[in-house]
Amino acid sequence: MERRPISLSVVIMAFNERPAVEGQVRDALAFLERCVQRGEVVAVDDGSSDGTGEVLDALAREDPRVRVVHHPRNLGMGVAIRSGYSAATLDFVTQLPGDGQVRPDTLERFVPFLPDHDLVLSTYARRGDGWVRFAVTRAYWATAWLILGNRCEFTGTMVFRRALLDRIRIVSDTFMVNVEVPLKLMRLGVRPAWVTIEAAARAHGRSKVLSAREIVRVVREMLALRREFVLTSPGSDRGSGATVNRP
């Protein structure tokens, strides 16, 4: 595709993803070279113990477009995403998982909407995770609807204007950060464009977000987000700004 006149930071979060992370970073660099005028990869090593951090450091020495953020211990997906967003320096920012389930070339679907849209969200056309993830996802949507009045079907793969982060306060430590950011941006009046994407089955390891402990933390953060929306939306008991307009 033709290069777009934009600059884009790609945040890649990794916790013990040594088998997959190098290919993910290299593919992200190839995407940036092919599709945007200027790009960078911000790789976040979330306290890995399998050598992931060393792999990322080697990539950064090889290519100046790669920068690495190291956490001294595993702090969780939400903190890793927040660290990456904070370190991003270019006009637009996005994120990808270090496990390769969402490939960098997926971002080609977002690029045509930039820079005319400040926020581009995605939904899954399909995921390759099997019936357990399918059931968990449906339960998550139902819980989000009950607590937030919104099924929150959008994925963590989004692109938005980096400067918008200065207008919101992000507090989630779990993957709820991927709900908190778009909902808060839409409450500011930012209207998103939408794309559909696919996620492949994991080639290595297992998901870090399906434990009972993590699910409890997610529900707690949903409740905290609801309280915040109630407090900041006089006259509304459901956080009216959280409504998602979809085509």
N, C-alpha and C positions, 0 to 999 in steps of 0.2 A: 504494500500500500504506500501511497505518497506520504512523505514526512509532513507532519503537522507542525506549525510554528509555535510550539508550546515547550515548556520545560516540565519534567515529571520526575518525582522521587518515588522509587519503588521500595517499600519497606518489606523485608523478608524476615519473619520471625522463626527461630529455630531452637528447639530444645531436644537434644540428643537425636539429631537428624543427619548424622554424618554420611550415611549412604546416599542421601538424596540431595543435600543442600548445595553441593558444588554445581551439579547440573542445573538446579533451579536458578542459582545466581548467574551462571553463564548464559542460560536461556533468557533471563531478564535483560542482561546486557545486550544480547543480540536483538531483542525486541526494541529496546531503546534506540539502538543504532539505526534500526530499520524504520521506526515509526515516528520519532519525535526529534525536534531540533536539538534538545539538550536533555540529558538524563543522568541520574545517579541511582545507585542501589545502596540503601541503608540496611545492613544486615544486623539483626539483634540476636546475639547468643544469650539465651535466657538461662545461664548457669549450667550449661551442658557438661557432662562428665565423660563423653565418648569421643572427644577430639573435634567436635563441631567447631568450636572456637578457633582451633588451630587451622582448620580448613579455611575458615572465613578470613583469618588474618593473612594466609598465603594468597588468597584471591585479592585482598586489598593491596598487598605489595605488588601484585602483578598488574593491577588496573586501578588507576587513580579515581575512577568513577565509583569504586566500592569503598564504603566506610563501614566500620564495624563498631557496634555498641556492645560491651560485655556487661552482663549482670554477674555479680559475685556468687549468686545462688539463684535457684529457680524461683522466680517471682510470679509466674503465671502469664497466660496469654494476654490478658488485658494490660498488664504493666509493660509487657514487651511491645505491644502495639503503641502504647502511649510513649514509650521511650523512642521508638522509631519515628513517630510523628513529630516529636519534639526535635529530633536531630535532622529531620528533612529540611532542605534549604531551597527547594525549587518551587515554582508557582503552583503546581498541582502535586497531589500526593495520593498514593494508593498502597495497598498491602497485598502480599501473597504469603501463603504458608510455606515453610521450609520443606515440607514433606512432598511437594510436587503434585498434590491432588488437584490444585488449580494451576494450570500451566501459564507461563508468562504470555504466550501468544493469545490467550483469552482476552488480554487487555486491548487487543486490536478492535474489539467490539465497542470499547468505550471511547477510543480516541476520536472518532468522527464527531462526537458531541462536544468536543473541546475546541476552542475556549468558550463557545457560546453558552454552555451550561456550567454552573459552579458546582454541581453535584450530579453524579451519575451513579445510580444504584443498580443492583442486579438481583435476579431471582434464578433459582436452579431449574433448568429444564429437566435435568435428571442428576442423580448422584449414584456413584457405584459402590455404596457402602453396605448394602445388604439390609435385611429386614430389621435388625436391631436399631440401626441408625434411623431407618424409616419410622419406626414406632416412637423413638425418642423425639424425633423432629415434630411429629404430630402432637405429642404431649406438650412439647415446648410451645408450639403455636397456640394450643388451647390455653395454656397457662398465661402466655403473654396477652391473649385476648381478655382473659378474666381480670388480670392485674392492670394492664395498660390500656385496654380498650382497643388493641391493635394486634393482629396476628404476627406482625414483625417477620414477614416472610423473606425480606431482603437478606442477602448473604453478606459476609464480611468483605467481599471483594467489591470495592467501590472506589470512585475517584472523586476528589473534591479539591476546591481551591484551598491551598495551605493557609492563606491569611484568615480564613473563616475560623480556624482554631483559636484565634485571639479573641473571638466573640463568645466562646462557650467554655465551660469548666467541665473537664472530663474526670470522673472519679472512679469508674468501674475498674476492678482488678481482674475480672473474668472476661470471657468472650462477650459479655454484655456490653462491652465498649463498642461493639459493632452494632448494637441497637441504640446505645446512648448518643453516639455521634450523629447518625442521620436523623433521629427524632429531634434532637436539639437544633440541628440546622434547619429542619423543616419548620420548627416552631419560630424560627427567626424569619420565616417567609421564603426560604430557599426552596424552589420547586425543582425536583429532580427529573432527569431523563432516566429511562429504564432500558436495560438489556437483559437477555437471558444467557446463562452460561451453563457449563457442565463441570462436574467434579469427578475425577477418576477414583477408583479404589486405591487405598494406600498400598504402595509396593513394599514398604518396610515398616515394621513396628505396629503400634496401635494408637488409637486416638487418645489424647490426654484430657479430653473434656467430657468423657462419659462416666466418670466415677460418681458414686453417690455423694461424696463430699463436695465435688464440684457442682453438682446439680443443686444442692442445698444453697451454696454460695450464689449461684445464678438467681435463684428465686428471691433470696434476700436482696440482691442488687436490683431486681425488678421492683420489689416493694419500695426500696429507697428511691428509685427513679419516679415511681408513682407519687410518693410523698412530695418530692421536689416539684413535680408538675402541678400538683394540687396547690401547693403553696405559691407558685409563681403564676397561676392562672385563676385570678379572682372570678368567682361566679361559676367555676367549673369543678366538678368532682371527678373528672376523668382525664384532665390534661388535654383540653380540646386541640391544642396545637400538635398533638401526636398523630392526628389523622393523616393517613398516607393517600395521596391521590395517584392512582395508577391508570394507565391507558386501558 
